[in-house]
Amino acid sequence: MVDGWDADDATSHNDVLEFAAETEERDVGRDWPPWLILIVDDDMEVHAITRVVLGEMVFEERPVRFLSAYSARQARDLLAAHPGIAAILLDVVMETDDAGLRLVRHIRDGLGNHHVRIILRTGQPGQAPERQVIAAYDINDYKAKSELTAQKLYTATVAALRSYRHIDTIERNRRGLERVMEAADRLAGQRTCADFLAALPGEAAALMTDARSVLLPGDGEGPGGPPELAAAVAAALGDGRPRWGAGYGVAVLRSRDAPPLALCLLGGPFQEVDRPLFELLCAKAATALDNLRLYERLHQAQVATVHALGKLAEYKDEVTGDHVRRLGRWATAIARELRARGDFAGELDEGFCDTIGLASVLHDVGKVGIPDAILRKPGRLDPAEMAIMREHAAIGGSILRDAGIGADRRGYLSMGAEIAESHHEKFDGSGYPHGLAGDAIPLSGRIVAVVDVFDALLHHRPYKKAWDIGEVLDLLRTESGRHFDPRVVSAFLAVLGRDGAGA
């Protein structure tokens, strides 16, 4: 309390003092925001003297800006409105004898703000002994007003701002690294190089404030932005080193076996502390892109292997070509329908849906081990011939497991082995080659079992005529729960009702 003033009256003078202190600082360090210093004291003269002593202060090319609170309550409001306050010059005795100390507890424990530097200034050190206060409260300096000269106040304030800047830099770097890792994780989730490159500029721009990003090919054409940017891009592509200028930044994504790419950040100005984050993201992106390219090449090789094995089976069975294409389309549609329904949530993911269509091409690859006389015999097979024919399921599984050793267990060859070996198992356990039942049969095999029988009955074979679609659907319904998984049948009927049987 000040003679003739209370805390609420003083607020009307705060704006006047703050405005006067700032009038000559506006052109200093204009590219950077000023340091915010909060004065918390119920004595108006303390505010005025502090502004006179520190009003022209510039630290690291940034001016100071003062905020004034004449009570702990006002200080709480200002702290909530200005989270970037760097230092607080705090009195102890204000509306209560320990108002300042209670405010310290609020700042550190209530707000969780451990960055702001707190300099305790007291005119009554007997009520707040230095040794006890320093030990019990998280403050950064303690000054008795009676011995606080202008030079000591200046020194203490510079030390507080320097400490805040170090802490703020560490925290900014920590948050920046978190953002880089989160961006890298999101980029790692991209399934193709094209998707990765489309997402990269947005992730890079999100690291900075008011920035946009452009990805350029190795020739550096078309960056836009400042006129000197084109030269910066060419230089960066030439030596691989980043370039920074007014309103832009350039980093290079170098590849082991592809032309380099330049990632341009436009906007700014970009602070020195933020630049390594952009460069780090580009370095991680280059590595991830190389890995994704390698994955795509391996994926293409696996697809080629699947097609080659499918062609081998087709060579043995002239109906296989069209048959497997229809199976692939329907198997994928069933998987997506089951996923949309929420069935098999622990097993049916996007990877499963993407894989089963091509993996189903391999369902009858084991027929390469069946003699042509049996495979192409018109009419029914006798029991001995049927026993040989049934061996194709185990043969197919064995071939594909051997071919897929070391490959992704959810890849085409691994799922193809599951399908080849299990698509003749029956839901009630009466199938072959292992007599599996229910959920013991791989889901991929249960799906292909339905579409394989559906397509085989719907089309002509050397040993039978084509069935009418109504007859085939009746059989699926009849065999649901016996031959087939009822959930798969239900999903397939929904697909047929929506999309039709097709060719």
N, C-alpha and C positions, 0 to 999 in steps of 0.2 A: 504494500500500500504506500502511495506517495501522497504528501500533503496536497489536498485539493483535488486528487485524482483517484479514481478507482479503476479496476481492470477494464471495464467496459468503456469508460470515458477515453481511456488511452488509445483504444483501437482507432479512433477517428484521426489521431495524430500519426499513426503508424504509416498510412498511405503517403502523407506529406513528406515524412522523413525518407521513406524508401525512394520516392520519386526524385527527391533532391539528390540523393546519393548516386543515382544512376545516370543523371543527365550527361556527365562528361565521360562515361565509360562505354558508350554504345559503339564506338568505332574501334575499340580495343579488342583483339581476339575475336573478331566478328564471325569467323568460321566455326567457333566452338562456343557452346553454351557457357555462361558464367558459373563460377562456383557458388553454390547456395550456402549461406551461413545464417543459422537461426539464432537470434538473440532472445533469450528467455529471462526476463527480469522485470520486477514490478516498479523499478525506478526508471522514469523516463530519461533522466540525465545519463544513465548508463548506456542506454540505446544511442543517444545523441553523441556521446563521447566516443563510443565504439565506432560509429560511422565516420566520425572525424578522423580518428586514428588510422582506420583501415580502409577508408573510403576510396583512396587512390591505389589500393593494393592490386597488383597483377601477379599471379603465380602461374608459371609455365604458359605465358601468353594468353591467359584467361583472366578476366576481371572477376571481382567478387560481387555478389548481389546479396543484400541483407533482407531477411524476413524478421519481423518483430512480433513477439508475443509477450504480453504483460501478466500472464498467469499460466499455470500448468495446463489449464483447460484449453486456452487459446493455442498453446503449443501442440497439444494433441490434434487439434483441428488442422493446423498448418502441416504437421508431419503426415497426416492422412492425405492432404491435398498436394504435397510436394515430396514424393518418395525419393527424389534425388538430392536431398539435403546432405551436404558433405560434413559439416561441423556444427556443433551446438555450443554456444557460450551460455552456460546455465547457472542461474542463481539457485540457492537452496531454499531460503525463506521467502515465500511469496504469500499466497492466500492462506497457507498453513506453514508451520515451522519446518515441515519436511516435504513440502510440495515438490521441490526439485528432485529430491531423492526418490520420491514416488514416481516421478516422471521417468527417471532412469530405469526403474523396474518395468514401467509400461513399455518403454522403447525396446529394451532388450528381451523381455519375456513376453509381453503382450503382443507387440508388433513383430517380434523375431528379427529386429533390425540390429545386426551386429557390425554393420559397416560404418555407420555414422560415427564420427569422432566427437566425444563429449568432453568439454573442458568445464569443470565445475569452478565457478567464481562465487565466493561468498564473502560478505562483509561481516559475518559473525562466525569465525572459525571455531569458537568455543562450542557452538551448537552442532557443528559437524566436523569433529576432529579429523585431520587429514589422514592419519594412520588408519583409523577405523573405517573411514569412508572408502579409501583406496582398497582396503581388504574386502569390504562387504559389498561394494557396488562396482559394476563394470563401467568405470569411467577411464578416460585416457590421460587426464591431467587435472591438477588441483591447484587453484590459485586463490590467495587471499586478496581481496580488492585493494587493501591498504598498501600492498607492496607490488601491485601489478602496474608497472610502468608501461609507457607506449611501446618501448622496444621489446619488453617481455611479452606483451600481448601480441605484437607482430610475430615474434619468434614462435610463440606457442601456436598461433594460427597457421603459420607456414608448416610447422611440423604436423599439425592435424591434417591439413590438406594433402601433404605429401603421403602421410600414412593412409588416408582415405583413397588417394589415387592408386597406391600399390594394391590395396585390398580390392578396389573396384576393378583394376586390371586383371587381377587373379580371378575374380568372380566372372568378369566378362569372358575371359579365356575359357573358364570351366563351362559356362553356359554355351559359348561358341563351339567348343569341342563336342558337347552334347548334341547341339544342332547338327554338326557335321556328321556325327555317328548316326543320328536319326535319319538324316538325309541319305547317308550311304546305305542304311538298312532298307529304306524305301526303294532306292534305286536297285538294290540287290534283288528285290522282289519282282522286278520286271522280267518278263519271260523271253523277250526277244531283243536283239540289238536295236531295232527300230524303236521299240517302246522305251528302251533305256535312253537313247539319244533324244527322244521327244520329251522325256521327263527331266533330263539333266538341267537345261537352262532354268526351269522354274525352281528347282531345288537350290541352284546356285544363287539365284536372285533372292530367295527367301532368307538367305543368311544375312543379308544387308537390309537397311532401311531405305525405302524409296529407290530401289534398283530394279533393273530388268537385265536379262541375260540373253545372249545370242550365241549359238554354236555355229562355227564356220568350218568349211572343209579346208584341206591343206593348201588350197590356192589363196585363201584369205579374202575371197571376193565378197563384197556386199555387206560390210559390217555396219554401215550407217554411223551415227554418232559424230563426235568431233572430227574435223578434217585430218588431224594427225593420227587418228586411230588406225587407219589402213597401214601406215608405215609401222606402227607399233605391232600390229598383227604380223606383218611380214617379218619383222625383226624377231619376234617371239617364236614364230614357226622356224626361223633360221637357226636359232641357238637353243631353243627350248626353255629359255628363261622368261619369267613373268615380266610384264611391263605395266606400270601405273602412271597415270597422268590425270589432268584435271577432268573429272567426270567419266573416267573409264579405268578398267583394269583388264588385263589379258593374261591368261594362263594357257598352257599347251597340254593336250592329252596325247602323249606319245604311245605308240603301239609297237608290239614286237613285229607284226607283219601287216600293218595297214598304215595308210598315210596319216600324218598327225592331224589333229583337230584343234582349232583355237576356240576357247570359250571366253567370250567378251562380256564384261560386266559394265553396264552403262548407268549413269546417274551420279550419285555421290554428292559432295566429296566423301571419299571413303577413309575412315580413320586408320591410322597405322596399325592399331591393335587388331583390326578386323581383316586386314589383308591376308595374313597367314591362313585364316580359316578358309577363304576362297581357294587359295593355292593348295591347301591340304585336301579339300574336297575334290579338286581336279586330279590330284595325284591318286587318290583312292578310286576315283571314277575311271581313270585310265587303266588301273589294275583290274577293276571289276569288268570293264568293257572287254579287255583281253580274255578274261575268264569266260565271259558270256559268248564271245566269238568262238572260243575253243569248245564250249558246251554245244553251240549250234552245229559246229562241224561234227562233233561226236554224234549228236542227235541225227544229223543228216546221214551219217554212216550207218547208224542203227536202222533208220528208216529204209535205207537201200538194202540192208541185210534182210529186213522183214519182207520187202518186195521180192527179193531174189528167192527166198524160201517159199514165198507164196506162189511164185511162178513155177517153182519146182513141183509143188503140189498140184498146180493147175495142169502141168504137163502130164501128170498121171491120171487126172480126172477132168475131162473136158467141161464139166458143169461148174467147176470150182470158180472160175473167173468172175462171172456175174453173181454167183452165189455169195462169195466173200464180200463183194462190194455192198450188197444189200445187208448182209449181216453186220458189217461195220457201221452202216448208217443207223440201223435199228438198235444195235447194242449201245451206241452213243446216246441215242434218243431216250432209251430206257434208263440209262445211268443218270441222265440229267433230270428225267421225270422223278426218279426215286430221290434224288438229291433235293429237288424242289419240294417234295413231300416231307422231307426230314427223315426219311428211312435210312438206316445204316449210317448214322451221323458220324460214327467213329471211323468209318472206312471209306465213305464216298466223299472224296474231295474233288477239286477241280482237276488235279493231276490224274485221278482215276478216270474221270469223264473224258479227258483228252487222250488217254492211252488206250482205252478198251476198244475203240473203233478199229485202230490199226492192228492191235494185238489179236483181234478176232480173226484176222486174215490167216493166222497160223493155226487155227483150230484143227484142221485136218492134215497138217503137214506130215503126220505119221503115216499117211497113206503111201508115202514113197517106199515104205517097207512091205507093202502088201502086193502080192503077185497080181499082174494085170488080169489073169484069168478069173480071179475072184472079184477084183475091183470092178471089172466091166461086164461081169456076167449078167445077162438078161434073166429076169425072174428071180425067185427066191433062192437064197443060199441054203445049203444043207447045214446041219449042226456043226460039222467039222469045219466047213468054210466060214461059218459065222464066228466060230472060235478064233480063227485066224484073223478075220476082219476086225474083231474087237481088240486085237493087239495094237491097232493103229493109235489108240489113245495113249497107251503107255510108251509106245515108240516115239510119238510126237513130244510127249513130256520130256523124255530122256534126251532127245536131240536138242531141244530148245534150252534145257537146263545146262547141257554141256556148252552150247554156243554162248550162253549168257553168263558164264562164270566170271565173276568180278564186276559184272554190270550192275546198274541200279536195280534193286529188288522190285521197284515199281516201274521199271522200264518195259519196253515192248517185248523183249525176249523173255523176261521173267514172267510177265503177265501172260504172254503167249503160252509158256510152258504150263501155267495153271489151267488155262482154258483148254489146251490140247488134251491134258490128262483128265480133266474133270467134267467136260461138257456132256459126257454120257452117263454121269452119275445121276441118280434120281433122288428127289426130295425124301422119299420114304425109305431110302437105303437099298433099293433093289437094282441099282444101276451097276456099271462097271467103270474102271477096272478094280476099284477098292471097296465098293459097297458103302461109300460115304452117305450120310443122311443129314438133312436139315442144314444148319449153319456150319456144319463141318465141311460142306462143299464150298470151295471158294466162291465168293459173290460173282466174280467174273465168269466162272463156269456156269453158275445158275442162270445168269443173263443170257449167255450164248446158247445154252441148252434150249431155251424157249424159242429164240429166233431161228436157230438151226432147224428145229423140227418144223416150225411154222413155214419156213421157206422151202424145205425139202418136200413137204406135203403139197404146197401150193404150186410147185413146178414139176414138170415131167422128169423122170429118171429112167434109166435103161430097164429098171425092174418094176416100174409102176407108172400109172397115168397121173396127171395133175388132179388134185382135189379142188372142189369148189371152195371159195373163201368162207362161206357159211359153215361148211363141214369142218374146216380147219379151226375156226373160232370155237365151235362147239367142243372140239377135242381139247383145245387149250383150257376151256372152262372145266371140262370133265376131269382133266388130269391135274388141275390146280390142287396142290396139297399132296398129290401122289407122285407124279413125275416132276412137277415143277413147283418152285417156290411161289406161293400165292401172291406175295407182294410184287414179285417180278411180273407175273401174269397180269395183275391189276394195272401195273404201270404200262405194260405193253398194250393192253386194250385201250388205255387212255391215249397213248401215242397214235394207235391206228385210228381211233375215233377222231382225233384232231388232224392227223396228217394223211390218212389213207394208207392203203397197202403199197401203193407205188408199183413200179414195174418188177 
